[in-house]
Amino acid sequence: MKIGVLISGRGSNLQSLINAQLVGQLSAEIAAVISNVPEAGGLERASKVGIASTVVNHRQFDKRDDFDEALNKALLLAGVDFVCLAGFMRILGDDFVNNWKDRVINIHPSLLPAFKGLNTHERALEAGVRFTGCTIHFVRSALDEGPIILQAVLPILPDDTPQSLAARVLQLEHKTYPTAVRMIAEGRVQIDGKCVKIKDGSFTSDPMIIPTD
Ligand code: GRF
């Protein structure tokens, strides 16, 4: 599986995928990193390990469809057959999503379907939920929707702030994203309507991470 990783910023999740690839734990190859933001820190992470990176700047396109088409071309040019969104801050249009149906996944810093969109940690704290975490899901046209592949959970502590929560959730993201990619690359993830079935998953009795790789 040849992956294209789409980013907009610091790229710590991209780094977790790179790290997994470097130690042979990804079962896939990151063939391209594409950012819509020229200054994105993740671009340097890619170039440090010799992964081709490109900027497709959304500001240079009048229409979203044209931006999406430029992304599509860059991905195809790099021989990509699967796309990982990793902090990519643009909404992809219907055509792109349909062209790449079941071949685009996203990581989101909440337990979907709770807290779609931005400021997830502030909103989790405001809502007084006791647990939060991250979700890896297939991308559909609606924001932060689509069959859920993996979720990882952590408790919210009495003194948590949006910042402390963001830091702990991010650590969880870095473990979960490479695991999800690996499961897909190994052909163990099957979409079944709105849900995902995992083949040969070893399920743990630890309620915080279900299932494990
Ligand atoms: C992560 O919290 C991810 O879940 C969200 O955007 C953030 C990106 O962080 N979609 P990074 O650029 O991977 O460090």
Residues whose N, C-alpha, C, O or C-beta is under 5 A from the ligand:
A	BS01	GRF	G9 R10 G11 S12 N13 L14 A86 G87 I107 H108 P109
